[in-house]
Amino acid sequence: MKRKYYGVRRGRKTGVFFSWPECQRQIIKYPGAEYKSFTTQKEAEAFAFPPSSTYSKDAGNAQTAVDIWVDGSCMPHSGGTLLLGWAYLACKAGKEIHRERGNDIPDDAHRHRNVAGEIMAVLKAVAWCQSQHITSIKVHYDYQGLASWPTHAWKRNTPFTQHYAETVRASGIAIEWVKVKAHSGDPNNDIVDEEAKKAAQEAAINTE
């Protein structure tokens, strides 16, 4: 009897599983689950991690691409609660064209702490770019998961990271991911760091 490999594209966990019971645990009662069995591991991997045309190593030259800096913040608050904030900054040809901050982060995402803010910053930036008909961006980030989840380099193990990856992949925007070392003196990275902190502080005001 030939061995089967089970590819799960949408489920509690995505990836390749080597037994039906293991695969079943990821898909049973999971809304919109996508899975399929294959006779080779390579085919299962291709199904679970499909290539995406929305990603580009070169998202355009400096004159056409919009540069986006993102960051998140997490601060302890009274009663053991956490205050979270997000912020992004958009520049074109070296000039700021837009910035935004907020703290509207889903409660079930708070487990990710400041990473939840960073994820939300990318989602907000992508939504803004769509509203402006911007199709090519460079995202400057300091947490690796922001690039690794939507490009399938990392598994998406929570509903929030799954939603993030699927939203970014379906955005229709060509993205180049640019890693920035945190607190390295990058002025725009420092700006979004401060903006995210302000957003988190504003969350405390809203709860009082």
N, C-alpha and C positions, 0 to 999 in steps of 0.2 A: 504494500500500500504506500503510495507516494505521500510524502509529507506536505502539509499545507501551511502556507504563511498567510496571516490575516492582517491586511492593511486597514487602519482606522484613520480616516481623514477628519472626521468630526466625532467627538466622544468625550468622556471624562478625561481620558488621556489619549493622545494621538501617537501614531507610530506603527511598528510592526510587532505582532504578537504571534507566538509559536504554538498556541493551542486555542481551541474554540472556547473553553471556559474562561480563559484569560481575556480573550477578545470580547466575550459576552458581557463581562463585568464593566467594560468601558461603554457599551452601547445600550444595554437594556434600560428602558424607560428614560433614555436621553433624547430630548427633542431634536429632530433633524439629523440623527446619527447617520454617518456615511461610512460604510465598511465593505470589504470584499475579500474573498479568498483567492490565493494565487498558488502556483506550483513552484515559484522561485521567490527568494527573498528580495531580489532586485526589482521584480515587478511590484511586489507589495510596497516597497519603499517609494517607488515612483508614484504609486497611487496615494500613499499617505502624505507624501511631501511633494506635491506637484510644482513644477516650475512656474514662476509668475512673471508676466511681462511688465509688471508695474515697478520692477526694480532695475536699477541700472548702476553699473560701476561709475559711469560718467553721466550724471543727471543734467548735463548741459554746461556751457562755458560760463565764465564769470559774468558775462553781460546778460544772459537770459535766465539763469537759475536764481531762485530766491533762497537765501540762506536763513535757516531757522535754528535758533538756540532754544533749548528746553531745559527746565529743571523742576524739581519738586521739593517740598519741605514737610517735615514732620516734627511737631513740638508736643511735649507732654503738657497736659492740662489737669486741672483739679479733678479729683475723683478717679484718677487713673485713665481718663480719656485722652485721645490723641487729636491734635489739630493738624489738618493737612492742607496744603496749598499747592497750586501749580502756576506756572508762568511760561510764556514763550515770547520771543522777539524775532521779528522778521526784518531782514535787510536785503536790499538789492543794490548791486554795484557799490557796496560799502556804506550805503545810507539806510538808516532805519525807515521802514515804511509802515510798521505796525507793531504794537505790543499789547499783550493782554494777560491778566491774571485772574485767579478765582479759587474757590474752595469747594465747588460743587462736585464732590467725589462720592460715589456710592458707598453706603455703609459697609457693604460686604467686601469692598476693596481695601478697607483700612488695614487689613492684615498685612498688606504689602508695604505699609508705612510710607516713607518718602518716595519709594518707587511708584506707588499709586499716583502720586502727584506728577511724576515724570511721564508716566503712561498717559495721564489725562492731558498733559501739556501737548504731547504729540497728537492725540485725538483732536484737541481743540484747534491746533495749528493746521492739521489736515482739513478739517471742516472749513476753516477760514480760507485756506487756499482754494478749496473747491468753490466757495462762494465768489472768489475773485477770478475764477477761471485760470488759476495758476497750475501748470501741469508738470513743472520740473523744479525740484527743491533739493537742497542739501541740509540734512538734519544734523546739527552739532549736539552731541549728547555725551554724558559721562558715565551712564550705567549701561553695560553691555547688552542686557536683555532687551533694551529698546530696539536694537537692530537684530538681535539673534532670534527673538520670538517670531516676527513676521517673515524672516528669511528661512525659518525652520531649522536654524542651527541649534536652537534650544527647544525642548518640548514645552508645550503650553499646558500646565498642570492645574490651572484654576480657571473658572468661568471668565474672570476678568482678563487674564492674559490671552485666553482664547478669543474673546470678543475683540480685544485690542489687535491681535494679529490679523484676524479676519477682516476687520474694518480697514486697516492700513493696506492690506493686500488688494482689497476691492475698491480702493479709492480712485484708481485710474491715474495716480500721480507717480511719475518717475522719481525715485528717491535714491540719493547717494548718502550713505551713513558715514559721518565723520566723527571719530572718537576724540573727545577732548578730556584731558586730565583735569579732574576737579580741583578747584582752587589753585590753578596754575598761572593765574594772572591774565587769562583771556578776558578782556573787558566786557564782551557781550555775555560770556558765561557768568561773570560776576553780576551783571545786571539781572539776569533771570534768576540767579540764586537769591538776590535781595528781594526781587518781586515775589518770588514764591514764599519767602518768609513773611512778607507783608500780608499775602493772601491768607496764610495760616493764622496770623495774628488777628486778621479781620474775622476769621471764623469764631474766635473767642468772643468777639463783640456780639456776633449774631446769636450766640448761645446764652448771653447774659440777659 
